[in-house]
Amino acid sequence: MEITLGQVHNTRLQLFPDAMNTKVVLSPRLYFSYSQFMVYDQSVRLPGCEWTDRQSAQGFARRVSTVNFNTLLEFGYADVTISPGPFEPSEGYQRVIAVPFLVTSGKVVVDGPEETSVQRNFALPPGNYRLVAAQRVITEEKEAIDLFFEPLTEPLERSSILVADKALTPLTHLIENARIAGEEE
């Protein structure tokens, strides 16, 4: 079942435990820039991560409750679908990355770095998740991003790249911790 939310600037969604197979398309459409978008717990005050060359090569920079994912395109729009539950593979995905993710506040936000007045947030029970971001290019300025939130009883120990496009060139060990963007040492 797929539910599309109306065109509003503050989207809030409750994902009910009995609707674990429900896919939700977030609205408004995500504007991503600088080749990135962010997924973070609403309690995180500064969700931006400082990118190193190695993190750019692996396609993400993360902390416990925030992940900045590289996009396939530098600037553009994306339709974002949220799926509570395990990752569902599809031949069309060009990049798929799985990371540990902790929800503490019960709300998760999906934003682009330049979206200051738009906040897409949805309810998700507090706990540990395996967050999988699956991406594909639709047009020269549009992507589709599917986010899967698989609940876990224990924290996931490591991130993994499930599908790598030619832009990803990670080293053997993925970097699991990023600094807060703009934070002084």
VENBELKA-V537100 format. One record per helix or strand. SS is the DSSP state (hx for helix, st for strand). FROM is the first residue (numbers start at 1). LEN is the number of residues. If there is no record, write none. Layout:
BEGIN
ss=SS from=FROM len=LEN
ss=SS from=FROM len=LEN
END
This chain:
BEGIN
ss=st from=2 len=3
ss=st from=10 len=2
ss=st from=14 len=1
ss=hx from=17 len=3
ss=st from=23 len=3
ss=st from=30 len=4
ss=st from=36 len=6
ss=st from=49 len=2
ss=hx from=53 len=6
ss=st from=60 len=4
ss=st from=66 len=5
ss=st from=76 len=9
ss=st from=95 len=9
ss=st from=107 len=6
ss=st from=119 len=5
ss=st from=127 len=13
ss=st from=142 len=11
ss=st from=160 len=4
ss=st from=179 len=2
END
